[in-house]
Amino acid sequence: MTLQIAPNSLTHNRYGVIVSKRLGNAVQRNRMRRRIKAILMQRHPWLVQGYDTVWIARQSSVRQPHDALLRIVDDLLQQAAIVERTPNS
């Protein structure tokens, strides 16, 4: 999965999820999009506000279990340095 991030002038974050047609049929693409959005909504309260983020799903992320996908998203958010506090604190 790839994350692209840019600051915006708003008081909230905006999220975009891109899932290519190469990842499967419409059912598989929509399932992947819903999984990523659900994780982002869980993590939203712990993020620094004021960013636009675009998440690009890759072929290898389609078959990942929920826990692995959650770790991938958390790692990308940590690398982008927009995590205000961790969910466990």
mmCIF file as gemmi writes it, N, C-alpha and C atoms, coordinates in Angstrom:
data_model
loop_
_atom_site.group_PDB
_atom_site.id
_atom_site.type_symbol
_atom_site.label_atom_id
_atom_site.label_alt_id
_atom_site.label_comp_id
_atom_site.label_asym_id
_atom_site.label_entity_id
_atom_site.label_seq_id
_atom_site.pdbx_PDB_ins_code
_atom_site.Cartn_x
_atom_site.Cartn_y
_atom_site.Cartn_z
_atom_site.occupancy
_atom_site.B_iso_or_equiv
_atom_site.pdbx_formal_charge
_atom_site.auth_seq_id
_atom_site.auth_asym_id
_atom_site.pdbx_PDB_model_num
ATOM 1 N N . MET Axp A 1 ? 0.846 -1.164 0 1 0 ? 1 A 1
ATOM 2 C CA . MET Axp A 1 ? 0 0 0 1 0 ? 1 A 1
ATOM 3 C C . MET Axp A 1 ? 0.895 1.232 0 1 0 ? 1 A 1
ATOM 4 N N . THR Axp A 2 ? 0.412 2.279 -0.612 1 0 ? 2 A 1
ATOM 5 C CA . THR Axp A 2 ? 1.151 3.525 -0.71 1 0 ? 2 A 1
ATOM 6 C C . THR Axp A 2 ? 0.311 4.647 -0.112 1 0 ? 2 A 1
ATOM 7 N N . LEU Axp A 3 ? 0.965 5.565 0.558 1 0 ? 3 A 1
ATOM 8 C CA . LEU Axp A 3 ? 0.296 6.722 1.141 1 0 ? 3 A 1
ATOM 9 C C . LEU Axp A 3 ? 0.915 7.987 0.573 1 0 ? 3 A 1
ATOM 10 N N . GLN Axp A 4 ? 0.053 8.873 0.098 1 0 ? 4 A 1
ATOM 11 C CA . GLN Axp A 4 ? 0.5 10.203 -0.317 1 0 ? 4 A 1
ATOM 12 C C . GLN Axp A 4 ? -0.223 11.194 0.578 1 0 ? 4 A 1
ATOM 13 N N . ILE Axp A 5 ? 0.503 12.195 1.032 1 0 ? 5 A 1
ATOM 14 C CA . ILE Axp A 5 ? -0.054 13.121 2.012 1 0 ? 5 A 1
ATOM 15 C C . ILE Axp A 5 ? 0.309 14.554 1.646 1 0 ? 5 A 1
ATOM 16 N N . ALA Axp A 6 ? -0.627 15.462 1.916 1 0 ? 6 A 1
ATOM 17 C CA . ALA Axp A 6 ? -0.388 16.879 1.677 1 0 ? 6 A 1
ATOM 18 C C . ALA Axp A 6 ? -1.183 17.685 2.701 1 0 ? 6 A 1
ATOM 19 N N . PRO Axp A 7 ? -0.607 18.745 3.225 1 0 ? 7 A 1
ATOM 20 C CA . PRO Axp A 7 ? -1.356 19.575 4.171 1 0 ? 7 A 1
ATOM 21 C C . PRO Axp A 7 ? -2.488 20.306 3.459 1 0 ? 7 A 1
ATOM 22 N N . ASN Axp A 8 ? -3.586 20.496 4.167 1 0 ? 8 A 1
ATOM 23 C CA . ASN Axp A 8 ? -4.678 21.314 3.634 1 0 ? 8 A 1
ATOM 24 C C . ASN Axp A 8 ? -4.935 22.448 4.62 1 0 ? 8 A 1
ATOM 25 N N . SER Axp A 9 ? -5.75 23.383 4.254 1 0 ? 9 A 1
ATOM 26 C CA . SER Axp A 9 ? -6.008 24.535 5.123 1 0 ? 9 A 1
ATOM 27 C C . SER Axp A 9 ? -7.288 24.343 5.935 1 0 ? 9 A 1
ATOM 28 N N . LEU Axp A 10 ? -7.709 23.103 6.114 1 0 ? 10 A 1
ATOM 29 C CA . LEU Axp A 10 ? -8.932 22.797 6.843 1 0 ? 10 A 1
ATOM 30 C C . LEU Axp A 10 ? -8.612 22.345 8.263 1 0 ? 10 A 1
ATOM 31 N N . THR Axp A 11 ? -9.639 22.249 9.075 1 0 ? 11 A 1
ATOM 32 C CA . THR Axp A 11 ? -9.451 21.8 10.454 1 0 ? 11 A 1
ATOM 33 C C . THR Axp A 11 ? -9.696 20.306 10.593 1 0 ? 11 A 1
ATOM 34 N N . HIS Axp A 12 ? -9.787 19.606 9.487 1 0 ? 12 A 1
ATOM 35 C CA . HIS Axp A 12 ? -10.012 18.162 9.52 1 0 ? 12 A 1
ATOM 36 C C . HIS Axp A 12 ? -9.225 17.497 8.393 1 0 ? 12 A 1
ATOM 37 N N . ASN Axp A 13 ? -9.125 16.197 8.482 1 0 ? 13 A 1
ATOM 38 C CA . ASN Axp A 13 ? -8.441 15.423 7.445 1 0 ? 13 A 1
ATOM 39 C C . ASN Axp A 13 ? -9.434 14.977 6.39 1 0 ? 13 A 1
ATOM 40 N N . ARG Axp A 14 ? -8.91 14.771 5.196 1 0 ? 14 A 1
ATOM 41 C CA . ARG Axp A 14 ? -9.701 14.169 4.12 1 0 ? 14 A 1
ATOM 42 C C . ARG Axp A 14 ? -8.956 12.939 3.64 1 0 ? 14 A 1
ATOM 43 N N . TYR Axp A 15 ? -9.727 11.889 3.349 1 0 ? 15 A 1
ATOM 44 C CA . TYR Axp A 15 ? -9.134 10.617 2.959 1 0 ? 15 A 1
ATOM 45 C C . TYR Axp A 15 ? -9.643 10.203 1.588 1 0 ? 15 A 1
ATOM 46 N N . GLY Axp A 16 ? -8.744 9.745 0.756 1 0 ? 16 A 1
ATOM 47 C CA . GLY Axp A 16 ? -9.105 9.187 -0.542 1 0 ? 16 A 1
ATOM 48 C C . GLY Axp A 16 ? -8.491 7.807 -0.654 1 0 ? 16 A 1
ATOM 49 N N . VAL Axp A 17 ? -9.243 6.878 -1.218 1 0 ? 17 A 1
ATOM 50 C CA . VAL Axp A 17 ? -8.754 5.506 -1.379 1 0 ? 17 A 1
ATOM 51 C C . VAL Axp A 17 ? -8.842 5.138 -2.851 1 0 ? 17 A 1
ATOM 52 N N . ILE Axp A 18 ? -7.72 4.713 -3.414 1 0 ? 18 A 1
ATOM 53 C CA . ILE Axp A 18 ? -7.665 4.313 -4.81 1 0 ? 18 A 1
ATOM 54 C C . ILE Axp A 18 ? -7.392 2.816 -4.881 1 0 ? 18 A 1
ATOM 55 N N . VAL Axp A 19 ? -8.275 2.122 -5.583 1 0 ? 19 A 1
ATOM 56 C CA . VAL Axp A 19 ? -8.114 0.688 -5.791 1 0 ? 19 A 1
ATOM 57 C C . VAL Axp A 19 ? -8.237 0.44 -7.291 1 0 ? 19 A 1
ATOM 58 N N . SER Axp A 20 ? -7.169 0.003 -7.909 1 0 ? 20 A 1
ATOM 59 C CA . SER Axp A 20 ? -7.106 -0.19 -9.349 1 0 ? 20 A 1
ATOM 60 C C . SER Axp A 20 ? -7.961 -1.379 -9.8 1 0 ? 20 A 1
ATOM 61 N N . LYS Axp A 21 ? -8.393 -1.338 -11.045 1 0 ? 21 A 1
ATOM 62 C CA . LYS Axp A 21 ? -9.141 -2.458 -11.617 1 0 ? 21 A 1
ATOM 63 C C . LYS Axp A 21 ? -8.304 -3.72 -11.697 1 0 ? 21 A 1
ATOM 64 N N . ARG Axp A 22 ? -6.991 -3.576 -11.674 1 0 ? 22 A 1
ATOM 65 C CA . ARG Axp A 22 ? -6.108 -4.736 -11.715 1 0 ? 22 A 1
ATOM 66 C C . ARG Axp A 22 ? -6.19 -5.579 -10.449 1 0 ? 22 A 1
ATOM 67 N N . LEU Axp A 23 ? -6.775 -5.031 -9.383 1 0 ? 23 A 1
ATOM 68 C CA . LEU Axp A 23 ? -6.848 -5.748 -8.118 1 0 ? 23 A 1
ATOM 69 C C . LEU Axp A 23 ? -8.001 -6.734 -8.059 1 0 ? 23 A 1
ATOM 70 N N . GLY Axp A 24 ? -8.89 -6.715 -9.018 1 0 ? 24 A 1
ATOM 71 C CA . GLY Axp A 24 ? -9.99 -7.672 -9.02 1 0 ? 24 A 1
ATOM 72 C C . GLY Axp A 24 ? -11.264 -7.058 -9.558 1 0 ? 24 A 1
ATOM 73 N N . ASN Axp A 25 ? -12.341 -7.814 -9.398 1 0 ? 25 A 1
ATOM 74 C CA . ASN Axp A 25 ? -13.625 -7.317 -9.886 1 0 ? 25 A 1
ATOM 75 C C . ASN Axp A 25 ? -14.179 -6.253 -8.923 1 0 ? 25 A 1
ATOM 76 N N . ALA Axp A 26 ? -15.343 -5.72 -9.232 1 0 ? 26 A 1
ATOM 77 C CA . ALA Axp A 26 ? -15.912 -4.621 -8.451 1 0 ? 26 A 1
ATOM 78 C C . ALA Axp A 26 ? -16.154 -5.015 -6.994 1 0 ? 26 A 1
ATOM 79 N N . VAL Axp A 27 ? -16.568 -6.24 -6.77 1 0 ? 27 A 1
ATOM 80 C CA . VAL Axp A 27 ? -16.82 -6.701 -5.404 1 0 ? 27 A 1
ATOM 81 C C . VAL Axp A 27 ? -15.529 -6.686 -4.59 1 0 ? 27 A 1
ATOM 82 N N . GLN Axp A 28 ? -14.457 -7.194 -5.15 1 0 ? 28 A 1
ATOM 83 C CA . GLN Axp A 28 ? -13.166 -7.216 -4.45 1 0 ? 28 A 1
ATOM 84 C C . GLN Axp A 28 ? -12.617 -5.81 -4.226 1 0 ? 28 A 1
ATOM 85 N N . ARG Axp A 29 ? -12.748 -4.957 -5.234 1 0 ? 29 A 1
ATOM 86 C CA . ARG Axp A 29 ? -12.258 -3.578 -5.093 1 0 ? 29 A 1
ATOM 87 C C . ARG Axp A 29 ? -13.042 -2.82 -4.031 1 0 ? 29 A 1
ATOM 88 N N . ASN Axp A 30 ? -14.349 -2.957 -4.036 1 0 ? 30 A 1
ATOM 89 C CA . ASN Axp A 30 ? -15.168 -2.262 -3.04 1 0 ? 30 A 1
ATOM 90 C C . ASN Axp A 30 ? -14.919 -2.796 -1.639 1 0 ? 30 A 1
ATOM 91 N N . ARG Axp A 31 ? -14.705 -4.094 -1.502 1 0 ? 31 A 1
ATOM 92 C CA . ARG Axp A 31 ? -14.395 -4.675 -0.197 1 0 ? 31 A 1
ATOM 93 C C . ARG Axp A 31 ? -13.084 -4.095 0.333 1 0 ? 31 A 1
ATOM 94 N N . MET Axp A 32 ? -12.099 -4.007 -0.535 1 0 ? 32 A 1
ATOM 95 C CA . MET Axp A 32 ? -10.805 -3.448 -0.128 1 0 ? 32 A 1
ATOM 96 C C . MET Axp A 32 ? -10.968 -1.989 0.283 1 0 ? 32 A 1
ATOM 97 N N . ARG Axp A 33 ? -11.714 -1.228 -0.499 1 0 ? 33 A 1
ATOM 98 C CA . ARG Axp A 33 ? -11.958 0.18 -0.182 1 0 ? 33 A 1
ATOM 99 C C . ARG Axp A 33 ? -12.656 0.321 1.17 1 0 ? 33 A 1
ATOM 100 N N . ARG Axp A 34 ? -13.643 -0.502 1.439 1 0 ? 34 A 1
ATOM 101 C CA . ARG Axp A 34 ? -14.36 -0.454 2.727 1 0 ? 34 A 1
ATOM 102 C C . ARG Axp A 34 ? -13.441 -0.836 3.884 1 0 ? 34 A 1
ATOM 103 N N . ARG Axp A 35 ? -12.581 -1.822 3.688 1 0 ? 35 A 1
ATOM 104 C CA . ARG Axp A 35 ? -11.664 -2.24 4.748 1 0 ? 35 A 1
ATOM 105 C C . ARG Axp A 35 ? -10.705 -1.111 5.119 1 0 ? 35 A 1
ATOM 106 N N . ILE Axp A 36 ? -10.158 -0.447 4.103 1 0 ? 36 A 1
ATOM 107 C CA . ILE Axp A 36 ? -9.219 0.644 4.361 1 0 ? 36 A 1
ATOM 108 C C . ILE Axp A 36 ? -9.929 1.805 5.045 1 0 ? 36 A 1
ATOM 109 N N . LYS Axp A 37 ? -11.117 2.161 4.563 1 0 ? 37 A 1
ATOM 110 C CA . LYS Axp A 37 ? -11.87 3.265 5.169 1 0 ? 37 A 1
ATOM 111 C C . LYS Axp A 37 ? -12.236 2.972 6.615 1 0 ? 37 A 1
ATOM 112 N N . ALA Axp A 38 ? -12.582 1.734 6.918 1 0 ? 38 A 1
ATOM 113 C CA . ALA Axp A 38 ? -12.935 1.364 8.297 1 0 ? 38 A 1
ATOM 114 C C . ALA Axp A 38 ? -11.729 1.544 9.222 1 0 ? 38 A 1
ATOM 115 N N . ILE Axp A 39 ? -10.56 1.14 8.766 1 0 ? 39 A 1
ATOM 116 C CA . ILE Axp A 39 ? -9.348 1.301 9.572 1 0 ? 39 A 1
ATOM 117 C C . ILE Axp A 39 ? -9.034 2.784 9.764 1 0 ? 39 A 1
ATOM 118 N N . LEU Axp A 40 ? -9.188 3.57 8.717 1 0 ? 40 A 1
ATOM 119 C CA . LEU Axp A 40 ? -8.911 4.999 8.823 1 0 ? 40 A 1
ATOM 120 C C . LEU Axp A 40 ? -9.87 5.688 9.787 1 0 ? 40 A 1
ATOM 121 N N . MET Axp A 41 ? -11.116 5.291 9.797 1 0 ? 41 A 1
ATOM 122 C CA . MET Axp A 41 ? -12.078 5.891 10.714 1 0 ? 41 A 1
ATOM 123 C C . MET Axp A 41 ? -11.768 5.497 12.163 1 0 ? 41 A 1
ATOM 124 N N . GLN Axp A 42 ? -11.21 4.302 12.362 1 0 ? 42 A 1
ATOM 125 C CA . GLN Axp A 42 ? -10.76 3.909 13.7 1 0 ? 42 A 1
ATOM 126 C C . GLN Axp A 42 ? -9.592 4.774 14.15 1 0 ? 42 A 1
ATOM 127 N N . ARG Axp A 43 ? -8.695 5.062 13.252 1 0 ? 43 A 1
ATOM 128 C CA . ARG Axp A 43 ? -7.472 5.794 13.571 1 0 ? 43 A 1
ATOM 129 C C . ARG Axp A 43 ? -7.666 7.315 13.553 1 0 ? 43 A 1
ATOM 130 N N . HIS Axp A 44 ? -8.72 7.805 12.973 1 0 ? 44 A 1
ATOM 131 C CA . HIS Axp A 44 ? -8.95 9.242 12.809 1 0 ? 44 A 1
ATOM 132 C C . HIS Axp A 44 ? -8.796 10.047 14.103 1 0 ? 44 A 1
ATOM 133 N N . PRO Axp A 45 ? -9.351 9.611 15.24 1 0 ? 45 A 1
ATOM 134 C CA . PRO Axp A 45 ? -9.213 10.424 16.464 1 0 ? 45 A 1
ATOM 135 C C . PRO Axp A 45 ? -7.771 10.616 16.937 1 0 ? 45 A 1
ATOM 136 N N . TRP Axp A 46 ? -6.866 9.765 16.527 1 0 ? 46 A 1
ATOM 137 C CA . TRP Axp A 46 ? -5.482 9.829 16.991 1 0 ? 46 A 1
ATOM 138 C C . TRP Axp A 46 ? -4.558 10.548 16.014 1 0 ? 46 A 1
ATOM 139 N N . LEU Axp A 47 ? -5.11 11.117 14.949 1 0 ? 47 A 1
ATOM 140 C CA . LEU Axp A 47 ? -4.272 11.743 13.924 1 0 ? 47 A 1
ATOM 141 C C . LEU Axp A 47 ? -4.27 13.257 14.052 1 0 ? 47 A 1
ATOM 142 N N . VAL Axp A 48 ? -3.161 13.85 13.651 1 0 ? 48 A 1
ATOM 143 C CA . VAL Axp A 48 ? -3.067 15.298 13.551 1 0 ? 48 A 1
ATOM 144 C C . VAL Axp A 48 ? -3.995 15.725 12.418 1 0 ? 48 A 1
ATOM 145 N N . GLN Axp A 49 ? -4.785 16.753 12.655 1 0 ? 49 A 1
ATOM 146 C CA . GLN Axp A 49 ? -5.762 17.201 11.666 1 0 ? 49 A 1
ATOM 147 C C . GLN Axp A 49 ? -5.146 18.218 10.707 1 0 ? 49 A 1
ATOM 148 N N . GLY Axp A 50 ? -5.735 18.322 9.516 1 0 ? 50 A 1
ATOM 149 C CA . GLY Axp A 50 ? -5.282 19.303 8.534 1 0 ? 50 A 1
ATOM 150 C C . GLY Axp A 50 ? -4.49 18.709 7.385 1 0 ? 50 A 1
ATOM 151 N N . TYR Axp A 51 ? -4.778 17.443 7.046 1 0 ? 51 A 1
ATOM 152 C CA . TYR Axp A 51 ? -4.052 16.782 5.959 1 0 ? 51 A 1
ATOM 153 C C . TYR Axp A 51 ? -5.016 16.107 4.986 1 0 ? 51 A 1
ATOM 154 N N . ASP Axp A 52 ? -4.62 16.087 3.723 1 0 ? 52 A 1
ATOM 155 C CA . ASP Axp A 52 ? -5.282 15.273 2.716 1 0 ? 52 A 1
ATOM 156 C C . ASP Axp A 52 ? -4.427 14.027 2.54 1 0 ? 52 A 1
ATOM 157 N N . THR Axp A 53 ? -5.041 12.869 2.613 1 0 ? 53 A 1
ATOM 158 C CA . THR Axp A 53 ? -4.295 11.63 2.426 1 0 ? 53 A 1
ATOM 159 C C . THR Axp A 53 ? -4.923 10.818 1.311 1 0 ? 53 A 1
ATOM 160 N N . VAL Axp A 54 ? -4.093 10.241 0.497 1 0 ? 54 A 1
ATOM 161 C CA . VAL Axp A 54 ? -4.542 9.357 -0.578 1 0 ? 54 A 1
ATOM 162 C C . VAL Axp A 54 ? -3.878 8.014 -0.359 1 0 ? 54 A 1
ATOM 163 N N . TRP Axp A 55 ? -4.7 6.982 -0.22 1 0 ? 55 A 1
ATOM 164 C CA . TRP Axp A 55 ? -4.235 5.619 0.008 1 0 ? 55 A 1
ATOM 165 C C . TRP Axp A 55 ? -4.391 4.843 -1.287 1 0 ? 55 A 1
ATOM 166 N N . ILE Axp A 56 ? -3.303 4.242 -1.743 1 0 ? 56 A 1
ATOM 167 C CA . ILE Axp A 56 ? -3.319 3.478 -2.984 1 0 ? 56 A 1
ATOM 168 C C . ILE Axp A 56 ? -3.081 2.016 -2.631 1 0 ? 56 A 1
ATOM 169 N N . ALA Axp A 57 ? -4.097 1.192 -2.859 1 0 ? 57 A 1
ATOM 170 C CA . ALA Axp A 57 ? -3.993 -0.239 -2.539 1 0 ? 57 A 1
ATOM 171 C C . ALA Axp A 57 ? -3.178 -0.94 -3.613 1 0 ? 57 A 1
ATOM 172 N N . ARG Axp A 58 ? -2.348 -1.856 -3.179 1 0 ? 58 A 1
ATOM 173 C CA . ARG Axp A 58 ? -1.539 -2.663 -4.082 1 0 ? 58 A 1
ATOM 174 C C . ARG Axp A 58 ? -2.029 -4.101 -4.052 1 0 ? 58 A 1
ATOM 175 N N . GLN Axp A 59 ? -1.632 -4.86 -5.042 1 0 ? 59 A 1
ATOM 176 C CA . GLN Axp A 59 ? -2.083 -6.243 -5.189 1 0 ? 59 A 1
ATOM 177 C C . GLN Axp A 59 ? -1.815 -7.071 -3.931 1 0 ? 59 A 1
ATOM 178 N N . SER Axp A 60 ? -0.669 -6.872 -3.315 1 0 ? 60 A 1
ATOM 179 C CA . SER Axp A 60 ? -0.314 -7.688 -2.149 1 0 ? 60 A 1
ATOM 180 C C . SER Axp A 60 ? -1.197 -7.398 -0.934 1 0 ? 60 A 1
ATOM 181 N N . SER Axp A 61 ? -1.816 -6.231 -0.871 1 0 ? 61 A 1
ATOM 182 C CA . SER Axp A 61 ? -2.647 -5.894 0.284 1 0 ? 61 A 1
ATOM 183 C C . SER Axp A 61 ? -4.051 -6.474 0.205 1 0 ? 61 A 1
ATOM 184 N N . VAL Axp A 62 ? -4.463 -6.939 -0.957 1 0 ? 62 A 1
ATOM 185 C CA . VAL Axp A 62 ? -5.831 -7.443 -1.13 1 0 ? 62 A 1
ATOM 186 C C . VAL Axp A 62 ? -6.086 -8.681 -0.282 1 0 ? 62 A 1
ATOM 187 N N . ARG Axp A 63 ? -5.143 -9.576 -0.219 1 0 ? 63 A 1
ATOM 188 C CA . ARG Axp A 63 ? -5.332 -10.839 0.492 1 0 ? 63 A 1
ATOM 189 C C . ARG Axp A 63 ? -4.869 -10.797 1.942 1 0 ? 63 A 1
ATOM 190 N N . GLN Axp A 64 ? -4.499 -9.632 2.431 1 0 ? 64 A 1
ATOM 191 C CA . GLN Axp A 64 ? -4.017 -9.511 3.801 1 0 ? 64 A 1
ATOM 192 C C . GLN Axp A 64 ? -5.175 -9.627 4.797 1 0 ? 64 A 1
ATOM 193 N N . PRO Axp A 65 ? -4.956 -10.308 5.921 1 0 ? 65 A 1
ATOM 194 C CA . PRO Axp A 65 ? -5.981 -10.318 6.968 1 0 ? 65 A 1
ATOM 195 C C . PRO Axp A 65 ? -6.085 -8.932 7.608 1 0 ? 65 A 1
ATOM 196 N N . HIS Axp A 66 ? -7.13 -8.73 8.359 1 0 ? 66 A 1
ATOM 197 C CA . HIS Axp A 66 ? -7.408 -7.418 8.96 1 0 ? 66 A 1
ATOM 198 C C . HIS Axp A 66 ? -6.241 -6.945 9.833 1 0 ? 66 A 1
ATOM 199 N N . ASP Axp A 67 ? -5.692 -7.808 10.649 1 0 ? 67 A 1
ATOM 200 C CA . ASP Axp A 67 ? -4.589 -7.416 11.54 1 0 ? 67 A 1
ATOM 201 C C . ASP Axp A 67 ? -3.371 -6.941 10.753 1 0 ? 67 A 1
ATOM 202 N N . ALA Axp A 68 ? -3.056 -7.62 9.673 1 0 ? 68 A 1
ATOM 203 C CA . ALA Axp A 68 ? -1.906 -7.237 8.857 1 0 ? 68 A 1
ATOM 204 C C . ALA Axp A 68 ? -2.17 -5.896 8.167 1 0 ? 68 A 1
ATOM 205 N N . LEU Axp A 69 ? -3.379 -5.711 7.672 1 0 ? 69 A 1
ATOM 206 C CA . LEU Axp A 69 ? -3.733 -4.45 7.024 1 0 ? 69 A 1
ATOM 207 C C . LEU Axp A 69 ? -3.69 -3.295 8.03 1 0 ? 69 A 1
ATOM 208 N N . LEU Axp A 70 ? -4.128 -3.558 9.247 1 0 ? 70 A 1
ATOM 209 C CA . LEU Axp A 70 ? -4.077 -2.566 10.31 1 0 ? 70 A 1
ATOM 210 C C . LEU Axp A 70 ? -2.628 -2.164 10.613 1 0 ? 70 A 1
ATOM 211 N N . ARG Axp A 71 ? -1.728 -3.131 10.673 1 0 ? 71 A 1
ATOM 212 C CA . ARG Axp A 71 ? -0.31 -2.838 10.909 1 0 ? 71 A 1
ATOM 213 C C . ARG Axp A 71 ? 0.291 -2.024 9.765 1 0 ? 71 A 1
ATOM 214 N N . ILE Axp A 72 ? -0.096 -2.35 8.532 1 0 ? 72 A 1
ATOM 215 C CA . ILE Axp A 72 ? 0.414 -1.614 7.37 1 0 ? 72 A 1
ATOM 216 C C . ILE Axp A 72 ? -0.012 -0.151 7.44 1 0 ? 72 A 1
ATOM 217 N N . VAL Axp A 73 ? -1.289 0.074 7.72 1 0 ? 73 A 1
ATOM 218 C CA . VAL Axp A 73 ? -1.806 1.449 7.818 1 0 ? 73 A 1
ATOM 219 C C . VAL Axp A 73 ? -1.114 2.191 8.963 1 0 ? 73 A 1
ATOM 220 N N . ASP Axp A 74 ? -0.989 1.542 10.117 1 0 ? 74 A 1
ATOM 221 C CA . ASP Axp A 74 ? -0.326 2.181 11.253 1 0 ? 74 A 1
ATOM 222 C C . ASP Axp A 74 ? 1.123 2.541 10.928 1 0 ? 74 A 1
ATOM 223 N N . ASP Axp A 75 ? 1.828 1.642 10.262 1 0 ? 75 A 1
ATOM 224 C CA . ASP Axp A 75 ? 3.214 1.914 9.887 1 0 ? 75 A 1
ATOM 225 C C . ASP Axp A 75 ? 3.316 3.116 8.951 1 0 ? 75 A 1
ATOM 226 N N . LEU Axp A 76 ? 2.423 3.183 7.97 1 0 ? 76 A 1
ATOM 227 C CA . LEU Axp A 76 ? 2.451 4.309 7.027 1 0 ? 76 A 1
ATOM 228 C C . LEU Axp A 76 ? 2.109 5.623 7.727 1 0 ? 76 A 1
ATOM 229 N N . LEU Axp A 77 ? 1.17 5.583 8.66 1 0 ? 77 A 1
ATOM 230 C CA . LEU Axp A 77 ? 0.826 6.795 9.408 1 0 ? 77 A 1
ATOM 231 C C . LEU Axp A 77 ? 1.992 7.245 10.283 1 0 ? 77 A 1
ATOM 232 N N . GLN Axp A 78 ? 2.689 6.294 10.887 1 0 ? 78 A 1
ATOM 233 C CA . GLN Axp A 78 ? 3.869 6.642 11.696 1 0 ? 78 A 1
ATOM 234 C C . GLN Axp A 78 ? 4.965 7.249 10.828 1 0 ? 78 A 1
ATOM 235 N N . GLN Axp A 79 ? 5.192 6.676 9.653 1 0 ? 79 A 1
ATOM 236 C CA . GLN Axp A 79 ? 6.219 7.196 8.748 1 0 ? 79 A 1
ATOM 237 C C . GLN Axp A 79 ? 5.874 8.603 8.279 1 0 ? 79 A 1
ATOM 238 N N . ALA Axp A 80 ? 4.585 8.865 8.087 1 0 ? 80 A 1
ATOM 239 C CA . ALA Axp A 80 ? 4.154 10.191 7.642 1 0 ? 80 A 1
ATOM 240 C C . ALA Axp A 80 ? 4.178 11.207 8.781 1 0 ? 80 A 1
ATOM 241 N N . ALA Axp A 81 ? 4.342 10.729 10.013 1 0 ? 81 A 1
ATOM 242 C CA . ALA Axp A 81 ? 4.431 11.579 11.213 1 0 ? 81 A 1
ATOM 243 C C . ALA Axp A 81 ? 3.17 12.408 11.425 1 0 ? 81 A 1
ATOM 244 N N . ILE Axp A 82 ? 2.016 11.801 11.222 1 0 ? 82 A 1
ATOM 245 C CA . ILE Axp A 82 ? 0.77 12.517 11.503 1 0 ? 82 A 1
ATOM 246 C C . ILE Axp A 82 ? -0.017 11.863 12.636 1 0 ? 82 A 1
ATOM 247 N N . VAL Axp A 83 ? 0.634 10.953 13.361 1 0 ? 83 A 1
ATOM 248 C CA . VAL Axp A 83 ? -0.019 10.33 14.507 1 0 ? 83 A 1
ATOM 249 C C . VAL Axp A 83 ? 0.243 11.198 15.725 1 0 ? 83 A 1
ATOM 250 N N . GLU Axp A 84 ? -0.847 11.713 16.313 1 0 ? 84 A 1
ATOM 251 C CA . GLU Axp A 84 ? -0.728 12.579 17.476 1 0 ? 84 A 1
ATOM 252 C C . GLU Axp A 84 ? -0.452 11.777 18.742 1 0 ? 84 A 1
ATOM 253 N N . ARG Axp A 85 ? -1.175 10.677 18.878 1 0 ? 85 A 1
ATOM 254 C CA . ARG Axp A 85 ? -0.957 9.758 19.995 1 0 ? 85 A 1
ATOM 255 C C . ARG Axp A 85 ? -1.361 8.377 19.544 1 0 ? 85 A 1
ATOM 256 N N . THR Axp A 86 ? -0.885 7.374 20.217 1 0 ? 86 A 1
ATOM 257 C CA . THR Axp A 86 ? -1.188 6.002 19.796 1 0 ? 86 A 1
ATOM 258 C C . THR Axp A 86 ? -2.545 5.574 20.343 1 0 ? 86 A 1
ATOM 259 N N . PRO Axp A 87 ? -3.231 4.668 19.664 1 0 ? 87 A 1
ATOM 260 C CA . PRO Axp A 87 ? -4.529 4.193 20.136 1 0 ? 87 A 1
ATOM 261 C C . PRO Axp A 87 ? -4.463 3.527 21.5 1 0 ? 87 A 1
ATOM 262 N N . ASN Axp A 88 ? -3.316 3.002 21.892 1 0 ? 88 A 1
ATOM 263 C CA . ASN Axp A 88 ? -3.191 2.29 23.16 1 0 ? 88 A 1
ATOM 264 C C . ASN Axp A 88 ? -2.906 3.206 24.339 1 0 ? 88 A 1
ATOM 265 N N . SER Axp A 89 ? -2.669 4.504 24.096 1 0 ? 89 A 1
ATOM 266 C CA . SER Axp A 89 ? -2.336 5.393 25.216 1 0 ? 89 A 1
ATOM 267 C C . SER Axp A 89 ? -3.555 6.129 25.724 1 0 ? 89 A 1
